[in-house]
């Protein structure tokens, strides 16, 4: 085995900071540096960003010899040394997440932080990787497009974002078959479960809620094993940087800002009542209201939350009724109510549901109240808690309003 040659691209820091630290981004098997493109503007605001391609993927040449995940980690280190060396931050998805764990074990002095995304200390089984390697060698990566479409994306994403999905799958067709197979061979022998206690780098583990390749529970267990923060991206599958780019990027930046406090000042984070800046955790929503997030990214994050809280059937029905006259309003609601408010980290969704119910009762907005009683149940409130909240409004919003609200709640509970 030997250390393969990798190729990379380097994005300069957008703020122009002369001492900006380096953030290295690694892709999933079968993808290229473009996997991180939707998150790049956020991540490059205060950091130099290096993105690399796996062997035989994208710009990286075809390897002549087999390689291990440990040798891939050495190859990444060689790239960093080629652009200036020193310590760096690292975030990797799936196979690149495994590379990140190997870096933390073999070169801990070089890592400032580690973000492991939809990955694990052991991924899949040796038999499964052997089968996939054989398929790539005999039938080519084109034979893996259907499998990848099923395993990469959460249900409905392909229909919502056909161009993004198709572009990722088209790149798979261009990957060298033997290189893909060699990557499978490397993953077949990768297993660092017995060494996780050695990892002491500040770390984050991110899971996609709908990921079937590396399910959230396994990623959570990894986070516990290495003492990392755990974040689950709502509605995402195996590629959060593509499916929910602002959410994934914000989670990574929360970790980096904790390690490099000065960098976070440029993100205009909003302090809580005690003056502390809230950060993402296993229970906190991910802030997508950063001023560096684009309108499209905020809309995407808002649509994700809207579907989770109100349900796909409700949102689909609302979208089906959109007319040219109401389209701007629907976009406004998704971006500002769901993308800019419901994603803020200051309150959890249960608390937001309670506040919403109280506001709707006070305003007499009974049609919206029906929708948000259902949403409150989705967000984990019990019938008793909803009834208690509505009883409370009788004192402050008036008995008739509370009486009508309790009647609406009774109907919803009956459904």
Long-range contacts (C-beta under 8 A, 24 or more apart in sequence): 1-65, 1-66, 1-67, 1-68, 1-71, 2-63, 2-64, 2-65, 2-66, 2-67, 2-71, 3-67, 3-71, 3-74, 3-75, 3-78, 4-55, 4-60, 4-63, 4-65, 4-67, 4-71, 4-72, 4-75, 5-55, 5-60, 5-61, 5-63, 5-75, 6-52, 6-53, 6-54, 6-55, 6-60, 6-72, 6-75, 6-76, 6-78, 6-79, 7-52, 7-53, 7-58, 7-59, 7-60, 7-61, 8-33, 8-50, 8-51, 8-52, 8-53, 8-59, 8-79, 8-83, 9-33, 9-50, 9-51, 9-59, 10-48, 10-49, 10-50, 10-51, 10-83, 11-40, 11-44, 11-48, 11-49, 11-50, 11-51, 12-44, 12-48, 13-44, 13-45, 13-46, 13-47, 13-48, 14-41, 14-44, 14-45, 14-46, 15-45, 15-46, 15-266, 17-46, 20-46, 20-47, 20-48, 20-263, 21-47, 21-48, 21-87, 21-88, 21-89, 21-112, 21-256, 21-260, 21-263, 22-47, 22-48, 22-49, 22-50, 22-80, 22-83, 22-84, 22-86, 22-88, 22-89, 23-47, 23-48, 23-49, 23-50, 23-88, 23-89, 23-90, 23-91, 23-252, 23-256, 24-49, 24-50, 24-51, 24-52, 24-76, 24-79, 24-80, 24-88, 24-89, 24-90, 24-91, 25-49, 25-50, 25-51, 25-52, 25-91, 25-92, 25-96, 26-51, 26-52, 26-54, 26-76, 26-90, 26-91, 26-92, 26-93, 26-95, 26-96, 26-97, 26-99, 26-100, 27-51, 27-52, 27-53, 27-54, 27-57, 27-92, 27-93, 27-94, 27-95, 27-96, 28-93, 28-94, 28-95, 28-96, 28-118, 28-152, 28-238, 28-239, 29-54, 29-94, 29-95, 29-180, 29-183, 29-184, 29-187, 30-57, 30-141, 30-144, 30-148, 30-171, 30-172, 30-175, 30-180, 31-57, 31-93, 31-168, 31-171, 31-172, 31-239, 32-57, 32-58, 32-59, 32-171, 33-58, 33-59, 34-58, 34-167, 34-168, 34-171, 35-93, 35-168, 35-239, 35-241, 35-242, 36-241, 38-164, 38-241, 38-242, 38-245, 38-297, 39-241, 39-245, 39-246, 39-248, 39-249, 39-252, 41-292, 41-294, 42-245, 42-246, 42-249, 42-250, 42-253, 42-290, 42-292, 42-293, 42-297, 43-249, 43-252, 43-253, 45-266, 45-267, 45-292, 46-263, 46-266, 46-267, 47-89, 47-256, 47-263, 50-79, 50-80, 50-83, 50-88, 52-76, 52-79, 54-95, 54-96, 54-179, 54-183, 55-179, 55-182, 55-183, 56-175, 56-176, 56-178, 56-179, 56-180, 56-182, 56-183, 57-175, 57-176, 57-179, 57-180, 58-171, 58-175, 62-176, 62-178, 62-179, 63-179, 63-182, 66-182, 66-185, 66-186, 67-182, 67-186, 68-186, 68-189, 68-190, 69-95, 69-98, 69-99, 69-102, 69-186, 69-187, 69-189, 69-190, 70-102, 70-106, 72-99, 72-102, 72-186, 73-99, 73-102, 73-103, 73-106, 73-107, 74-106, 76-103, 77-103, 77-107, 77-110, 80-110, 86-110, 87-111, 87-112, 88-112, 89-113, 89-114, 89-115, 89-256, 89-259, 90-114, 90-115, 91-115, 91-117, 91-252, 92-116, 92-117, 92-119, 93-117, 93-118, 93-119, 93-238, 93-239, 93-240, 93-241, 94-118, 94-119, 94-123, 94-213, 94-214, 94-238, 95-119, 95-123, 95-183, 95-187, 98-123, 98-187, 98-190, 101-192, 101-196, 101-199, 102-190, 102-192, 104-199, 104-201, 104-203, 104-226, 105-192, 105-195, 105-198, 105-199, 108-198, 108-199, 108-200, 108-201, 111-201, 112-201, 112-202, 112-259, 112-260, 113-201, 113-202, 113-203, 113-204, 113-255, 113-256, 113-259, 114-199, 114-201, 114-202, 114-203, 114-204, 114-228, 115-203, 115-204, 115-205, 115-206, 115-251, 115-252, 115-255, 116-203, 116-204, 116-205, 116-206, 116-219, 116-222, 116-228, 117-205, 117-206, 117-240, 117-241, 117-248, 118-206, 118-207, 118-208, 118-211, 118-213, 118-214, 118-219, 118-238, 118-239, 118-240, 119-214, 119-219, 119-222, 120-214, 120-218, 120-219, 120-222, 121-191, 121-192, 121-193, 121-195, 121-196, 121-222, 121-225, 122-190, 122-191, 122-192, 122-193, 123-187, 123-190, 123-213, 123-214, 124-187, 124-213, 126-188, 126-189, 129-184, 129-185, 129-187, 129-188, 130-184, 130-185, 130-188, 132-181, 132-184, 133-180, 133-181, 133-182, 133-184, 133-185, 133-188, 134-181, 136-177, 136-178, 136-180, 136-181, 136-184, 137-177, 137-178, 137-181, 140-177, 141-172, 141-173, 141-175, 141-177, 141-180, 142-173, 144-172, 144-180, 145-169, 145-172, 145-173, 148-172, 150-212, 151-212, 151-213, 151-237, 151-238, 152-213, 152-237, 152-238, 152-239, 153-237, 153-238, 153-239, 153-243, 154-208, 154-209, 154-210, 154-211, 154-235, 154-236, 154-237, 154-243, 155-210, 156-312, 157-237, 157-243, 161-243, 164-242, 168-239, 168-242, 196-222, 196-225, 196-226, 197-225, 199-226, 199-227, 200-227, 202-255, 202-258, 202-259, 203-227, 203-228, 203-229, 203-255, 204-228, 204-229, 204-230, 204-231, 204-251, 204-252, 204-254, 204-255, 205-229, 205-230, 205-231, 206-230, 206-231, 206-232, 206-233, 206-240, 206-248, 206-251, 206-252, 207-231, 207-232, 207-233, 208-232, 208-233, 208-236, 208-237, 208-238, 208-239, 208-240, 208-243, 209-233, 209-234, 209-235, 209-236, 210-235, 210-236, 210-237, 211-236, 211-237, 211-238, 212-237, 212-238, 213-238, 214-238, 220-282, 223-282, 229-254, 229-255, 229-280, 229-281, 229-282, 230-281, 230-282, 231-280, 231-281, 231-282, 231-286, 232-282, 233-286, 234-304, 234-305, 234-308, 235-304, 235-307, 235-308, 236-304, 244-300, 244-301, 244-304, 245-297, 245-300, 246-288, 246-290, 246-293, 246-294, 246-297, 246-298, 246-300, 246-301, 247-286, 247-288, 247-301, 247-304, 250-280, 250-286, 250-287, 250-288, 250-290, 250-293, 251-280, 251-286, 254-279, 254-280, 267-291, 267-292, 270-344, 270-346, 272-346, 278-345, 278-346, 279-345, 280-345, 283-348, 284-345, 284-348, 285-342, 285-343, 285-344, 285-345, 285-348, 285-349, 286-343, 286-345, 287-343, 287-344, 287-345, 288-339, 288-340, 288-343, 289-339, 289-340, 289-341, 289-343, 289-344, 295-335, 298-335, 298-339, 298-340, 299-331, 299-334, 299-335, 299-339, 300-339, 301-338, 301-339, 301-343, 302-334, 302-335, 302-336, 302-337, 302-338, 302-339, 302-340, 302-342, 302-343, 303-334, 303-338, 303-339, 305-338, 305-339, 305-342, 305-343, 306-334, 306-338, 306-342, 308-378, 309-338, 309-342, 309-349, 309-375, 309-378, 309-379, 310-371, 310-374, 310-375, 310-378, 311-374, 311-378, 314-371, 314-374, 349-379, 349-380, 350-376, 350-379, 350-380, 350-381, 352-379, 353-379, 353-381, 354-381, 354-385, 354-389, 357-386, 357-389, 357-390, 357-393, 357-405, 358-389, 358-392, 358-393, 358-396, 358-397, 360-405, 361-390, 361-393, 361-397, 361-401, 361-402, 361-405, 362-393, 362-396, 362-397, 362-401, 364-401, 366-404, 366-405, 366-408, 369-405, 369-408, 370-408, 370-411, 370-412, 373-408, 373-409, 373-412, 374-412, 377-412, 383-409, 383-413
